[in-house]
Amino acid sequence: ASSGPRSGEDIFNKSCTACHSTGAGGAPKIGVAADWESRVAHGMDTLYANAINGVRGMPAKGLCMDCSDDEMKAVVDYILEQN
């Protein structure tokens, strides 16, 4: 049973770290602000939509199919806070 929404950090560590910590498949790396600048320039709505729907090589929700849209937004927020 779920105890409520998971944190962006928890989801990142479970589902996103493999690509976004290493840059696998061209993924922008967490903690590397330059990797995110052009993406942030498109606005938060676009970043959120891409995280939820997938973009280029990233599948929808990064394959975290039990993640809610709000949880995915929390992941994006977490990643950007690390830059």
VEXLO-771266 format. One record per residue: residue number from 1; x, y, z of N, C-alpha, C, O in turn; chain; residue in one letter. Coordinates in pm, whole numbers. Atoms other than C-alpha are relative to their C-alpha. Layout:
// VEXLO-771266
   pos     n.xx     n.yy     n.zz    ca.xx    ca.yy    ca.zz     c.xx     c.yy     c.zz     o.xx     o.yy     o.zz   unit   code
   NUM        X        Y        Z        X        Y        Z        X        Y        Z        X        Y        Z      A      A
...
END
This chain:
// VEXLO-771266
   pos     n.xx     n.yy     n.zz    ca.xx    ca.yy    ca.zz     c.xx     c.yy     c.zz     o.xx     o.yy     o.zz   unit   code
     1       84     -119        0        0        0        0       87      124        0      188      130       71      A      A
     2      -76     -124       11      126      344      -89      -21       87      123     -132       95      176      A      S
     3       11      -91     -114      201      586      191       -5      144      -48       18      237       30      A      S
     4        7     -133       57      160      883      -40      104       17     -109      177      -76     -142      A      G
     5      -94      -24      109      363     1044     -313      145      -20       45      183       13      157      A      P
     6     -143       17      -26      730      951     -332       72      129      -33       25      208     -114      A      R
     7      -76     -121       28      992     1221     -331       68      -11     -136       93     -121     -186      A      S
     8      -74       -3      125     1164     1328     -649      135      -70       14      179     -140      -77      A      G
     9     -130       65      -23     1493     1212     -497      -15     -151        3       67     -222      -57      A      E
    10       20      145       -7     1357      865     -419      -24      -59     -138       34     -162     -173      A      D
    11       29       50      135     1221      820     -770      124        9      -86      155      -84     -161      A      I
    12     -124      -15       77     1541      956     -925       95     -115       31      148     -179      -60      A      F
    13      -96      104      -40     1752      710     -726      -44     -139      -44       41     -226      -66      A      N
    14       50      131       42     1528      419     -826       -8      -14     -151       27     -119     -206      A      K
    15       37       16      140     1436      493    -1185       79       85     -100       77       56     -220      A      S
    16      -58      -97       93     1641      777    -1332      152        5        2      216       49      -94      A      C
    17     -143      -18      -21     1994      754    -1201       86      -71     -105      193      -20     -140      A      T
    18      -82       75       96     2118      495    -1452       37       85     -121      151       80     -167      A      A
    19      -28      -83      118     2090      739    -1741       43      141       37      138      195      -22      A      C
    20      -26     -141      -29     2091     1081    -1578      121       23       91      161      137      113      A      H
    21     -125      -15      -73     2397     1012    -1361      120      -23      -91      230       25      -63      A      S
    22     -110       38       89     2606      878    -1648       -4       67     -136       97       73     -206      A      T
    23       16      -56      134     2470     1052    -1956      -29     -105     -105      -18      -78     -224      A      G
    24       29      109       93     2376      719    -2111     -105       42     -102     -205      105      -68      A      A
    25       95      -30      107     2200      755    -2443      -18      149      -26     -117      190      -85      A      G
    26        9     -145       21     2269     1129    -2445      -84       72      104     -117      189       87      A      G
    27       81      -62     -105     2069     1194    -2128       79      114       66      198      100       91      A      A
    28      -67     -107      -73     2148     1527    -1961       32      -49      141      -51     -112      207      A      P
    29      -45       50     -129     2345     1459    -1645      -40       91      116      -34      214      106      A      K
    30       33      -72     -122     2230     1559    -1300      128       66       52      235        6       48      A      I
    31     -115      -72      -55     2460     1819    -1146       84       71     -104      183      134      -70      A      G
    32      -73      -67      108     2578     1947    -1485      -94      103      -61     -170       73     -153      A      V
    33       94     -105       40     2396     2276    -1534       -2       23     -150     -107       48     -209      A      A
    34       -7      -24      145     2518     2315    -1892      -84     -100      -79     -136      -67     -186      A      A
    35       82      101       69     2337     1993    -1987     -148       37        1     -225      -11      -82      A      D
    36      141      -31      -20     2008     2146    -1872      -41      137      -53     -160      165      -68      A      W
    37       30     -139       37     2034     2509    -1991      -97       10     -117     -195       84     -110      A      E
    38       88      -11      118     1877     2458    -2333     -138      -58       29     -238      -13      -27      A      S
    39      129       61      -35     1605     2240    -2184      -82       93       88     -202      110       67      A      R
    40       68      -95      -88     1520     2490    -1911      -50      119      -80     -154      176      -48      A      V
    41       38     -114       84     1505     2761    -2178     -137      -22      -67     -204       75     -102      A      A
    42      130       30       60     1198     2585    -2322     -115       11      100     -231        6       62      A      H
    43      102      -18     -103     1014     2628    -1991      -31     -127       77       -9     -239       31      A      G
    44       30      112      -89      902     2411    -1706     -111      -89      -55     -106     -211      -39      A      M
    45      108       83       55      583     2299    -1880       54     -101     -100        9     -216     -103      A      D
    46      -60       91       97      794     2149    -2159       83     -107       70       77     -224       33      A      T
    47      -78       99      -75     1033     1983    -1914      -90     -105       64      -64     -225       56      A      L
    48       93       94      -63      744     1831    -1724      -63      -92     -104      -71     -213      -83      A      Y
    49       64       80      104      571     1714    -2043       97     -104      -56       58     -218      -81      A      A
    50      -99       95       52      892     1554    -2171       27     -112       99       43     -227       59      A      N
    51      -21      103     -101      946     1371    -1842     -118      -98        4      -99     -218       21      A      A
    52      121       83       -7      588     1242    -1847      -20      -80     -129      -51     -199     -123      A      I
    53       31       63      129      555     1163    -2219      119      -63      -69      102     -140     -164      A      N
    54     -121       48       65      916     1084    -2308       44       99     -107      -35      178     -159      A      G
    55      -57      -89      101     1145     1265    -2547      127      -65      -54      205     -123       21      A      V
    56     -115       63       65     1407     1149    -2796       16     -143       50      -77     -222       35      A      R
    57      -23      138      -43     1558      831    -2643      -62      -36      134      -59     -153      173      A      G
    58       57       28     -131     1384      865    -2308     -145      -46      -14     -227       24      -72      A      M
    59      139       47        6     1071      654    -2274      -89       79       96      -40      144      189      A      P
    60       96      -66      -89      758      791    -2111       30      -37      145       52     -153      178      A      A
    61      -25       13     -143      813      843    -1739      129      -75       31      143     -131      140      A      K
    62     -126       71      -24     1161      695    -1779      -24     -144       41       58     -204      111      A      G
    63       46      136      -30      981      361    -1752      -48      -18      144      -67     -132      188      A      L
    64       59        9     -135      854      442    -1401     -152        6      -18     -215      107       12      A      C
    65      140       -1       39      507      341    -1505      -96        9      118     -215       35       99      A      M
    66       87      -19     -117      373      349    -1148       17      140       59      -40      170      164      A      D
    67      -17     -139      -44      483      713    -1112     -118       85      -49     -161       72     -163      A      C
    68      104      -94       42      212      976    -1116       65      117      -73      187      136      -67      A      S
    69      -53     -119       67      248     1289    -1325       61       96      102      165      156       75      A      D
    70      -54      -89     -103      300     1489    -1005      134      -51       53      223       28       83      A      D
    71     -129       55      -42      577     1252     -898      108       27     -104      222       56      -69      A      E
    72      -98      -29      105      747     1299    -1234       41      147        4      157      180      -19      A      M
    73      -34     -142      -15      728     1675    -1188       95       19      118      186      101      111      A      K
    74      -89       -8     -116      892     1627     -847      141      -46      -36      239        7       16      A      A
    75     -132       45       45     1176     1436    -1017       70      112      -78      187      140      -55      A      V
    76      -57     -111       77     1231     1722    -1263       47      110       95      158      161       82      A      V
    77      -38     -103      -97     1233     1970     -975      125      -40       77      215       41       97      A      D
    78     -117       50      -72     1481     1755     -783      125       10      -85      228       60      -38      A      Y
    79     -116       -3       89     1715     1723    -1080       50      144      -16      170      170       -5      A      I
    80      -41     -138       22     1714     2097    -1143       58       63      126      146      149      118      A      L
    81      -56      -52     -127     1781     2170     -774      145      -45       19      220       19       92      A      E
    82     -136       52      -15     2102     1965     -806      101       70      -91      221       49      -79      A      Q
    83      -88      -66       97     2242     2183    -1085       53      131       47      128      197      -24      A      N
END
